[in-house]
Amino acid sequence: MDRTLDLIAWLVIIFLIGPLVVIIGGSFTETPYVAFPPTGFTLDWYYQLAHRMDFLHSFLLSLTLAALCSLIAMLIGVSAALGLHRYALKGSSLYKTFLMSPLVLPTVVTGVALLQFYYLIRLDTSLLGLLAAHVLITIPYVLRTVGAGLVGLDPAIEEAAASLGSGEIRTLLRVTLPAIAPSIMAAVIFVFITSFDQTTVSIFLADVDLKPLPVLIFNYIDLAVDPMIAAVSTLLIIFAFGIIALLQRVLGLDKAMGVG
């Protein structure tokens, strides 16, 4: 039985890592198309990418959007999770369903709806529109992750703080939030990654001057599929692993993700 489980685990790992190996290997091929195993070895595709300022600008835009989205979504989502957990509000189930609805709706529907809504209210600021859309679709991740942390929080901890004379705000800042910090960090990671990789909604709201990186990649492969896209993907893989490793070392990602 143990050997069967080990075999299944290794097959899952190979299935997950396999596409990454193909993309990374294909970025070094000398052929004008993605080939694996790579034919020869060259860094020309990375050299070409280094001279594409549009990819750099789109990367910085996606990075900015993801950072701002993480901040705003956490402020809204954590506040909502605390309110729904602590107070027995009338219709709280309806409120929770409403906040979770972006997770249920297809992102294509959300993108079209937001495009029409922005047109009706005459919102011309693409950056603001993109940011609002990303916040909308990432709040459910905060609500679900932080809500799970609050459910697992021992009420006796807050009661002990209150019995020692701590007010509600002090208890929240010094007791509750530190106790659910792993859940908050996990939510930040989910929000950041979801916002950074968001394509479906962004493609409806982006314009010529403001194209997040996933939208630019989507538009590029619509015209040509060459190893430069594999080079972009390889750099994004390294970036993602670097962020996760940094969080794991500095902020304790193992605890945040419930590992170990």
DRENBA-19241 format. One record per atom (N, C-alpha, C, CB): x, z, y. Coordinates in steps of 0.001 Angstrom, whole numbers, plus 500000, padded with zeros to 6 digits. Last residue first. Glycine has a CB too. Layout:
XZY
...
! end
This chain:
504338507343521170
505296508406520900
504692509785520939
506406508337521869
502127506189523683
503079505871522621
504015507052522430
503880504579522951
500320506065525797
499957506792524595
500862506516523417
498569506469524224
501108504998528118
500438504083527199
500050504772525890
501333502887526908
502307507187529312
501186506530529989
500405505646529042
501682505707531164
504377507777527585
503264508729527702
502048508055528317
503676509949528547
505915505491528020
505506505846526662
504320506795526678
506669506476525900
506585505487530719
505540504586530270
505049504924528875
506032503171530306
507978507187532709
507472507633531420
506342506778530912
507021509047531508
509153506328535022
507857506992535123
507278507436533787
506890506086535791
511685505270534343
511518506093535541
510248506931535506
511508505218536768
511452503919531869
512588504802532140
512308505780533276
513815503978532470
509090502479532042
509322503335530886
510423504350531165
509682502492529666
509512501005534344
508468502029534325
508665503002533176
507093501383534226
511577499352533379
511797500232534534
510776501362534565
511730499429535841
510294497981531323
511449498832531014
511724499812532146
512695497974530749
508358496596532809
507937497570531805
509084498524531461
507441496852530534
510015494952534386
509096495907535013
508695496999534040
507850495193535535
511309493457532357
512075494290533273
511216495349533947
512736493432534320
509220492076531192
509945493059530391
510768493989531269
510848492360529383
508551490472533425
507583491402532854
508266492489532030
506580490650531992
510938488985533797
510411489829534879
509464490883534321
509686488971535939
511070487587531386
512136488536531726
511665489506532804
513401487788532199
508735486065531719
508856486967530573
509916488027530854
509206486180529289
509441484596533969
508323485527534056
508341486522532900
506999484766534073
511503483048532908
511811483996533987
510687485021534151
512040483244535315
509983481547531079
511065482419530611
511409483469531661
512315481591530265
508306480097532779
507730481065531843
508778482047531341
507089480343530662
510205478451534025
509390479386534820
508845480486533921
508223478643535533
511056477036531762
512016477854532511
511282478886533367
512914476961533400
508749475692531088
509285476665530131
510291477587530816
509947475944528935
508659474075533301
507594475058533130
508024476118532128
506289474378532672
510840472482532743
510914473356533913
509821474423533854
510790472533535211
510286470812530575
510916472110530319
511061473006531542
512253471891529731
507000469477531448
508428469347531182
509045470738531015
509133468565532325
504225467933531782
504668469092531009
506139468872530654
503786469297529712
502277466969534604
503428466766533721
503756468063533006
504657466259534515
499736467519535665
500381466231535935
501523465939534980
500892466196537353
499058469984534845
497996468983534806
498565467582535016
496931469289535870
501179471550535363
501082471031533998
499925470052533841
500920472178533012
500578472119538094
501778471360537728
501647470752536327
503020472266537795
498274473669538062
498239472359538720
499421471491538304
498230472529540239
499320475909536720
498187475163536161
498112473758536755
496869475916536416
501269476746538535
501667476309537196
500564475474536558
502001477520536305
499601477465540676
500598476410540856
501057475860539505
501803476940541651
498167479548539491
497452478350539941
498426477184540106
496710478623541273
500197481461539015
499447480887537890
498694479607538271
498461481912537352
501082481946541791
501925481269540803
501144480716539607
502980482222540307
498643481154544333
499347482083543451
500081481324542348
498363483096542838
498789479411547203
498585479183545776
499349480240544985
499040477754545370
498067478597550235
498133479846549481
497767479581548028
497195480915550095
497849476026551224
498924476874551733
499111478152550921
498654477227553169
495640474950549897
496923474241549863
498076475152550249
496886473036550793
493999477786548349
494011476552549131
495413475957549099
493556476812550597
491963479593545953
493246479219546563
493079477961547404
494329478999545476
489574479963544653
489715480531545995
491015480166546689
489607482011545922
489637478912542122
488495478568542961
488719478967544417
487237479235542429
491873480050541038
491883478597541204
490711478125542067
491838477908539838
491312482747540719
492186482322541821
492099480829542084
493623482699541523
489809482853538380
489164483158539659
489991482605540816
488969484683539821
491828481958536528
490490481371536577
489802481602537915
489637481937535467
494224483497536793
494185482061537084
492779481582537376
494759481273535926
496206486333536976
494856485789537140
494880484327537576
494078486616538155
498559487687536718
498321486575535793
496981485881536005
498399487070534381
498372489700538643
499489488753538704
499218487514537853
500784489428538242
496111491128537766
496106490436539052
497186489363539104
496301491432540193
496999492113535293
495788491293535370
495744490494536662
494542492169535258
499243493619536065
499405492464535178
498206491539535270
499606492920533729
498008495575537716
499094494716538217
499221493453537377
500430495479538221
496171496787535957
495714496112537175
496767495133537672
495383497137538274
497848497889533980
496804496921533625
496376496108534841
495588497640533021
499378499643535578
500025498557534832
499020497473534479
500688499098533554
497431501400536513
498231500623537463
498864499424536767
499324501504538107
496588502555534098
495657501729534866
496401500854535869
494634502612535593
498857504015533426
498422502939532538
497481501992533270
497735503512531289
498806505838535534
499910504896535433
499554503728534527
501160505597534919
496460507225534907
496554506512536179
497670505476536115
496799507499537343
497177508381532478
496076507421532518
496114506594533800
494732508147532399
499283510106533334
499545509013532369
498447507954532371
499692509583530960
497831511850535169
498824510883535653
499157509792534638
500087511606536034
496075513855534757
495672512526534264
496643511442534732
494243512187534737
497417515977535928
497050516069534512
496670514711533937
495895517046534330
497679515255538631
498875515324537778
498542515354536285
499689516554538135
494821515382539271
495564514116539296
496873514179538496
495868513729540735
494264518227538878
493559517148538183
494375515863538111
492243516869538868
496273519723540442
495957519989539036
495393518749538336
494959521143538931
496720519002543073
497768519748542385
497515519923540892
497920521089543018
494455517573543943
495798517047544199
496870517710543346
496142517217545653
492265519151543059
492336517724542753
493771517209542857
491423516932543694
492853521608544173
492781521481542709
492910520029542291
491462522066542174
492648520951546861
493936521404546330
493972521272544808
494206522865546741
489932520299546996
490944519294547333
492293519679546746
491058519126548858
488724522751546219
488481521517545473
489570520472545732
487115520945545839
491092525569546322
489927524799546745
489814523488545981
489992524524548238
492065528324544371
492371526955544796
491083526226545163
493129526187543680
491726530855543333
491504530643544763
491829529259545259
492293531606545526
491795531144540663
492953531665541393
492874531371542883
494231531079540828
489626529773539811
489569531237539734
490733531897540465
489563531684538280
490549527152540050
489495527632540962
489431529153540969
488125527051540561
492378527078537942
492852526881539309
491837527407540318
493134525396539568
490623527430535804
491664528433536048
492196528323537473
492816528274535039
489134525106536009
488464526401536197
489478527506536478
487627526759534954
491042523198535378
490480523212536731
489794524547537014
489482522050536915
491436524015532699
492569523917533628
492075523981535067
493363522611533390
489045523810531391
489564525157531640
490723525130532634
490016525805530327
488534521165530825
487929521746532044
488499523113532388
486423521864531875
491026519014529795
490440520314529488
489864520935530759
491492521254528852
490488515573529589
491027516676530386
490288517976530061
490921516359531897
489323513413528368
490244514222527573
490840515406528320
491347513365527072
487916512346530493
487159512873529350
488048513779528500
486590511715528487
490019511442532068
489198512560532544
488389513175531415
488263512097533657
490970509286530547
491836510423530821
491062511647531279
492853510052531860
488769507601530656
489190508134529357
490107509340529543
489905507044528530
488817506990533389
487681507721532826
488019508329531484
486482506810532685
491117505486533542
491122506808534173
489972507643533647
491034506685535704
490142503223532059
491364503935531675
491406505345532250
492589503157532132
487731502427533349
487752502718531911
488966503560531536
487750501415531102
488517502095536020
487405502976535678
487456503385534209
486073502294535987
490542500175535813
490835501507536345
489769502497535893
490919501475537889
489098498025534825
490230498532534058
490609499944534517
491435497583534193
487174497558536874
486754498062535553
487899498610534711
486071496965534788
488868496525538992
488312497879539069
487833498385537708
487160497912540062
489474493846538719
490383494826538110
489864496254538170
491720494763538786
487709492239540067
487811492042538619
488745493049537943
488291490636538328
487999493151542741
486697493176542068
486847493114540551
485829492014542550
490641492567543341
490209493965543292
488904494078542504
490030494536544725
490504489783543341
491349490464542357
490964491930542223
492824490345542745
488785489364545532
488408488904544193
489209489629543122
488613487391544067
490298490394547643
488995490996547320
488553490610545908
487926490557548347
492475488601547550
492687490022547315
491377490706546924
493284490688548563
491251486156548188
491921486329546900
492083487806546555
493288485642546914
490356486781550800
489408486417549754
489994486586548367
488949484995549941
492749487239552124
491775488320552022
490776488032550909
491044488517553358
493852484656551849
494556485817551304
493598486987551123
495722486223552220
492012483016553208
492195482877551764
492871484097551151
493010481635551461
489715483384555512
491023483952555211
491237483955553706
491152485382555784
487151482606555960
488158481547555901
489544482057555523
488232480843557228
483960483247555318
485261483900555170
486321482827554952
485251484925553987
481172482808555704
482179482113556497
483523482850556506
481681481934557919
479283483684554018
479688484641555060
480800484080555947
480151485954554421
479064481398552405
477892481887553134
478286482840554260
476929482585552176
481620481203551293
481128480116552142
479949480598553002
480702478901551274
481702483486549771
482626483367550901
482182482258551859
484056483090550396
479756482744547864
479533483896548735
480436483831549966
479777485203547966
480968480610546555
479718480388547280
479449481516548275
478548480262546297
483168481989545462
483382480818546322
482140480547547170
483732479571545470
481907483876543861
482673484315545031
482920483169545998
484003484921544599
480793482160541915
479931483021542729
480649483480543996
479472484238541916
483090481030540773
482115480173541454
481237480995542379
481247479418540436
484294483390539704
484987482546540670
484034481669541456
486002481687539971
482336484300537887
482752485143539013
483422484313540095
483703486248538537
482330482163536094
481107482489536843
481456483322538066
480092483247535946
484918482442535119
484515481192535782
483278481434536638
484237480075534738
484906484886533862
485638484777535121
485326483479535859
487126484873534863
481788486096532643
482895485136532517
483579484961533868
482385483764531985
481090489612532831
480830488249533296
482025487333533032
480495488254534792
482342491974532069
481408491317531146
481186489861531533
480068492061531119
483823492890534112
484489492777532823
483638492000531826
484809494158532272
482060493144536220
483045492050536264
483786491849534949
484048492310537357
480568495526535408
480017494186535203
481045493058535328
478916493952536184
481333498074535982
481961497447534821
481542495997534636
481633498226533577
479716498754538097
481154498690538336
481889497992537190
481713500095538535
477220498736536776
477466497821537895
478957497650538137
476782498331539169
477547500829534980
477330499470534474
477627498435535549
475889499306533971
477771502940536790
478903502611535925
478772501196535372
479010503619534775
475220502898537934
476394502702538773
477599502268537926
476719503992539548
473677503480535680
473500502198536359
474705501882537231
472221502206537206
474538506051535138
474774505011534134
474637503633534749
473803505160532959
473617507411537394
475063507229537236
475386506156536185
475722508562536846
471048508069538160
471364506655537992
472844506387537822
470858505883539157
472038510845539907
470889510134539378
471218508635539328
469617510406540246
475095512373538894
474307511633539863
473140510940539189
475173510619540595
476701514804538170
475599514206537405
474656513504538382
474829515293536565
480136514592538793
478810514835539327
477755514081538517
478747514426540800
482505513934537412
482267515294537879
480811515576538235
483123515566539067
482468511241536692
482784512267535694
482343513655536136
484273512273535407
481883509811538971
481002509654537816
481241510734536767
481194508281537195
484057510641540623
482667510901540999
481726510823539815
482224509926542058
486292509693539190
486136511127539451
484689511476539782
487053511563540598
485755506940539270
485855507628537982
485678509132538144
487201507329537320
485853506454542044
484614506228541303
484625506966539972
484397504734541070
488556507074542559
487491507808543243
486166507678542487
487329507297544688
489783505145540953
489992506562540651
488909507409541316
491394507019541117
488843502750542235
488539503053540840
488708504517540487
489403502233539949
489834502856544899
488401502740544620
488070503225543208
487941501286544797
492600503187544494
491865504052545418
490374504046545114
492104503613546862
493155501087542693
493342502478542279
492584503434543184
494823502835542274
492617498849544247
491807499083543051
491953500524542560
492206498104541937
494651499109546189
493235499206546578
492352499517545369
492769497896547246
497051498912544613
496817500022545532
495325500204545817
497578499793546841
496712496499543214
496919497752542484
496600498952543366
498365497844541970
496551494685545326
495403494871544455
495519496189543693
495274493694543478
499154494812546312
498038495255547157
496796495541546316
497718494192548225
500509493785544027
500833495103544572
499687495654545421
502115495029545407
499337491261543667
499266492247542590
499539493655543109
500259491895541482
499983490003546117
498592490195545715
498463491291544667
498011488892545180
502794489961545903
502135490687546990
500682490995546645
502204489880548290
503099488322543648
503652489675543647
502976490539544716
505174489633543879
501949485963544546
501356486657543399
501825488100543339
501704485938542092
503785485383546622
502362485583546916
501691486356545788
501653484229547130
506140485041545192
506058486143546157
504607486441546534
506869485809547419
505377482738543728
505744483979543039
505617485178543971
507177483887542492
505027480900545779
503875481279544962
504142482577544195
503523480150543982
507659480708546720
506606481196547611
505382481653546817
506207480103548614
508872479638544404
509298480933544941
508219481522545838
510618480790545721
507562477191544171
507430478173543092
507835479560543575
508285477763541881
508389475951546509
506965476218546330
506739477238545215
506212474916546020
511080475491546278
510670476627547098
509188476945546930
510975476352548561
513028474512543926
511596474366544183
511095475587544945
510806474184542854
515574474943543161
515388474150544369
513915473878544683
516126472844544235
515389476258540775
515997476985541896
515821476244543218
517483477216541631
514473474262539082
513540475298539513
514067476046540732
513272476278538374
516847472862538607
515754472207539326
514763473229539878
515029471219538409
518172474870537176
518752474366538427
517671473678539264
519922473380538135
516587475052534968
516681476221535845
517258475816537200
517552477325535196
517130472554533941
515739472882534311
515686474117535200
514882473110533050
519859472627533349
519364471746534411
517968472118534867
519373470313533943
521203473877531416
520573474744532414
519977473920533565
521599475757532963
521142472952527952
521365472652529360
520652473673530236
520886471231529693
521839471774524765
521731472976525599
522061472602527036
522679474112525088
520156470015522066
521263470285522969
521047471587523727
521444469133523946
516888470443521774
517876469391521545
519003469562522544
517238467974521664
515483473462520441
515937472638521569
516972471613521161
516504473512522657
513108473300517707
514337473821518323
514837472896519444
515438473994517252
511253472307520486
511803473454519751
511939473087518284
510904474716519919
510838470960523695
511133470731522286
511721471991521675
512098469543522110
509185469654526381
509491470910525697
509666470642524213
508377471964525936
510920466774527701
509697467455527268
510117468715526510
508792466514526366
513270465514528070
512374465640529227
511026466272528880
512141464280529841
515916467392526388
514860466377526400
513953466571527602
514038466428525101
517570469518526290
517989468409527140
516939467308527214
519292467836526635
516327472905526439
516465471603525794
516888470526526787
515156471207525124
515800475386527398
517203474964527411
517404473574526808
518049475969526656
513180476010527046
513642475897528435
515086475416528532
513507477234529136
512745476379524347
512416475081524925
512902474902526344
510953474875524887
513375479098524035
514255478073523477
514016476710524092
514072477989521985
511158480224525361
512520480496525838
513484479443525321
512983481899525401
509027479201523794
509110478917525232
510537479107525746
508142479823526016
509648480245521251
509514478796521448
509675478433522921
508150478303520927
509582482983521731
510838482363521277
510801480858521516
511087482660519776
506900483301522384
507922483612523384
509253482960523020
508096485134523520
505596482639519968
505439481781521155
506479482036522239
504069481974521739
506638484907518314
506910483494518057
506744482593519265
506025483011516979
505639487403518885
506932487040519460
507213485550519334
508041487828518793
503192487472517511
503237487776518945
504528487272519598
503102489283519163
503878486829514906
502847486036515580
502892486244517090
501457486397515042
505683488862514347
506165487476514394
505170486591515137
506401486931512966
503883491028514373
504997490986515326
505523489560515477
506132491927514875
502234490330512219
501655490447513565
502751490351514621
500882491781513717
504105490475510156
503438489202510435
502821489201511824
502363488920509385
504734493195510242
505765492207510567
505156490842510875
506762492084509414
502251494269509433
502817494619510744
503862493594511169
503443496030510708
502033493241506867
501044492863507880
501590493131509282
499720493634507662
504203494577505680
504177493114505736
503212492626506809
503786492530504373
503377497230505909
504608496791506576
504637495279506728
505841497263505797
501118497148504281
500961497441505708
502193497009506497
500700498938505920
502397496624501837
501402495680502361
501210495880503857
500056495845501628
503931498906501544
504599497619501693
503654496565502257
505157497156500353
501930500821501232
502822500898502392
503521499565502637
503863502008502193
500829500000498793
500000500000500000
500867500000501262
499060501220500003
! end
